[in-house]
Amino acid sequence: MGRGILGPLKPFGAAAESDPDRVLRKTLSWPHLIALGIGAIVGTGIYTLTGVGADRAGPAVILSFAIAGAVCACAALAYAEMATLIPTAGSAYTYTYSVIGESLAWIVGWSLILEYSLACSTVAVGWSAYLVGWIQSLGVELPAMLLSGPHGGGIINLPAVLVALAIAGMLVAGTRESATFNIVLVVVKMTALALFVSLALPSFSSGNFEPFMPYGFASTVQDGSTRGVMAAAAIVFFAFYGFDAVATSAEEARNPGRDLTIGIIGSMAACTVIYMAVAVAAIGAVSYLDIGKSAEPLAFVLRSLGHPVAAWAIGLAALIALPSVILVMMYGQSRIFFVMSRDGLLPRSLSRVSAKTGSPVTVTLVTGVFVAAVAGFFRLDEIAELANAGTLLAFIAVAACMMILRRRAPELKRVFRCPAPYLVGTLAILGCIYLLISLPGQTLVRFMAWNAIGVAVYLIYGRSRSLAGQAAA
């Protein structure tokens, strides 16, 4: 057991050395992994952030999507190399633990908990709003006290709680079953977006792209709002991440070398093409000024073009398919909790795996209850951007780990080799730092506060119980 720059290092084969009841079952193949990636990436982002991005960048939101996609692509290449080199659960947390050290790994893991939990809860609340609107459109009125938390004058957002607990129940039933169901949901989403593009593109007008960059490139405050191409990129970045959830499945992949590479690169490539096509179709058909005012931009575009039935179908597809985002993000968070528990940094009782399903039942239920509580009671609109901050830190760590290992251990067999590793890794780090500082200042302050709490938990509980730390002592 060695020591790194920031504490003890975890050996690459740590999962194989774990107790039999703490090892995940290999049940996933590459179609499951691509669907997991697309399931996480294509969600509320493309359905809602096209409008938010258009408000911040104008027609140049297409450039914002391209920049966010390029940064994520660099990070995805680093992830693919690290995931196939260290095919165990935990993604960025595990890579950092094995390459840099325990202290930074804890901060990365703590940030990933923030990413996944807030993303899950935000989507659960969004799904609840879709469901309530759908039911009320049929003339059925639901008790207002059960449709929002205390911040909205209610008691609890019951639909959001129920969908979170239902998804947790699915994950408890088994990883393969959940992943297979996710494939069905992904097909529904892809069909809906293809329908949108096919109906909006015939109304394309180049005049809607003038002026192309009305608010400039850099993130600046204009009329009290943060605007510019990079301001939009920092927000639409939320619409891209999710491929890192594929890396958390490394231990459950049947053929990690092949399946993880296809899953990570394949899902990112597919989603980048999808987002660019949707953005071009939407802004080409309707003025960005109008799109930026809508909370449901895709349905708004179709209604504006005289396709009310198609707009209705897009809303239905979102209602059916958004749980796939909750499923993948909750899956990712449960695996982060699982591996941190297995390492001793969280209570070890959380990392026991069911002999029947091969999934970590206790930690999945804890995750589900945590997400349901946040979705049911807390106001999320002001803290959703915190998820972006956590993800950006994880991406920076993975790119750094990839470059450090290339220098420290060039002889290691790499199933997937990132092209131009130092260039790609440096671009990923610089791009993530630029996106991070483009976030609102208040978001960065809250992110620091979250990690201050995390450091306190580590010092009080995790450091003294760390298995790697005990072995290195």
Secondary structure, 3 states (H helix, E strand, C coil): CCEECCEECCCCCCCCCCCHHHCCCCCECHHHHHHHHHHHHCCHHHHHHHHHHHHHHHHHHHHHHHHHHHHHHHHHHHHHHHHHHCCCCCHHHHHHHHHCCHHHHHHHHHHHHHHHHHHHHHHHHHHHHHHHHHHHHCCCCCCHHHECCHHHCCCCEHHHHHHHHHHHHHHHHCHHHHHHHHHHHHHHHHHHHHHHHHHHHHHCCHHHHCCCCCCCCCCEEECCEEECHHHHHHHHHHHCCCCHHHHCCHHHECCHHHHHHHHHHHHHHHHHHHHHHHHHHHHHHCCHHHHCCCCCHHHHHHHHCCCHHHHHHHHHHHHHHCHHHHHHHHHHHHHHHHHHHHCCCCCHHHHCCCCCCCCCHHHHHHHHHHHHHHHHHCCCCCCCHHHHHHHHHHHHHHHHHHHHHHHHCCCCCCCCCCCCHHHHHHHHHHHHHHHHHCCCHHHHHHHHHHHHHHHHHHHHHHHHHCHHHHHHC
